[in-house]
Amino acid sequence: MTSETRLPVLLAAIGVAVTALSVGWWWLIFGTVVESGYITHVQAASCLAGTSALCNLAQALCTNDHLFGIRWYAPEVFWAGAAMLTAALVHLAIRADNRPADQTHSTEVEP
């Protein structure tokens, strides 16, 4: 694998990992509040990518009865993961557009 193909793969892998971690972090905070009946799943979903007065209230209602004791969530982590995934896709799209149309994918060597 050349360095040209490693960059989008690396960006995509890190982007998926960061996005997955942010969703887990979000559920750790807002899942407790949803299970307690303070807000609905739909209301909590809006807090995944942004903040509002409702999100701030829900975070204040979060208790420390889970493993890590975290009581706040930062949607910037979700956007960082999404940005890395987008950068990987853009890089692949640009590379595909710059590939010559007559390029074959054969491994045969011409004499």
N, C-alpha and C positions, 0 to 999 in steps of 0.2 A: 504494500500500500504506500503510495507516494504521499509526500507532505500535502500535495494539492487535494488529495481525497481524504486525508486525515482530519483536516480542519472542520469540515461540515459534520463529520461523524463525531468528532470530539465535542463540538458545540451542541449537537443534537443530544448526545448522551448526558452532558452536563445539564442541558436545558430540561430534559425529562426528569433527571434526578432532583433538580431544584424545584421544578413544578410539583413533583410528587411529594417532596418534603413540605412544601408550602400548603398543599391540600391536607396533608396529615396534621400539620400544625394548626391549620384553620379548624379541622374537625375536632382536634383536642380541646380547643377553646369553645367553639360554638356548638359542638355536639352535646356538651354538658348542659348548655343553656337550652338547647332544643329539647333534650330529653326531660328537662325540668318543666317544660311547657311555657317558658317565658316568651319565646319567639317560634315562628314556624320554620320549616326547612327553606322555604322560598325567601323569607326575610334573611335568614342566615346566609343563603347563597349570594346575596348581594354584597355581603361583607368579605367574600373571597377576593374580590378585585378592587375594593374601595372601602372608604370609611364614611360613616354618616353618624348622626346622633343616635340612631337605633343601634348601630354597631358598637359605638362607645358604651351605650347602656348595657348591651349584652355582654361586653367584655367585663364591665363592672360587676355583673351578676355571676360571672364565672367563679367557681369555687376552687379551692386548692386540693380537691379530693381525687386528683388524678396523679399519675406516676411522677411527672416532671414538675408540678407545681407552677406551671406557666399560666399567667392570667391575661396576657395580651397577644395580639396577632398583628403582623406587619404585612399588608397587601403588596408592598414593594417587592417582596421576595417572589410572589406569584408573577409579577410583571417582569422581574429579572429572568425568571425561567422561560416565560413566554417570549421575551426578547431574544434569548439565546436560540430557541427553537426557530423563530422567525429568521434570524441571521443565518442559520444553517440552511433553511429552505431557500433563502435568497441567494446564498452562495452557490447552491446546487443549480438553481435556475439560471444564474448568470453563466456558470460553467457550461451548462447544457446549450445555451444560446451561442456561446463562443466556439463550440465544437464544429468543425467543418462538416458539411452535409454529406460529403462523399467518404467520410471516415468509416472504415469497416472495423468490425470487432473481431476480426480473424487473428489467430495467433500464428498463421503461416508467414514465413519470411519470403519476400520476393527475391528472385536472383538478381 
